[in-house]
Amino acid sequence: MHDTIWFEIQGIPTVSVASSGFGEAAIAQRRALGMNGARFVLVPHPIQDATDDEMRVKAADAFEQIISALTEI
């Protein structure tokens, strides 16, 4: 979330992508950093042991959510 907020402050639309196991942490961090509107998309947990092919599927599945988050007003 730190990077997302830094880019947003610079005027660059940004979306963090994180494992679903870290959704609560993302909410807490954006609140603590003073940007409750910072956007993020969660992909299925875990990702640590995912193969490259599994990560490609997770990325493809999240693509529309990421684009939507970037373009919402």
Secondary structure by P-SEA (a helix, b strand, c coil): caaaaaaaaacbbbbbbbccccaaaaaaaaaaaccccccccccccccccccaaaaaaaaaaaaaaaaaaaccc
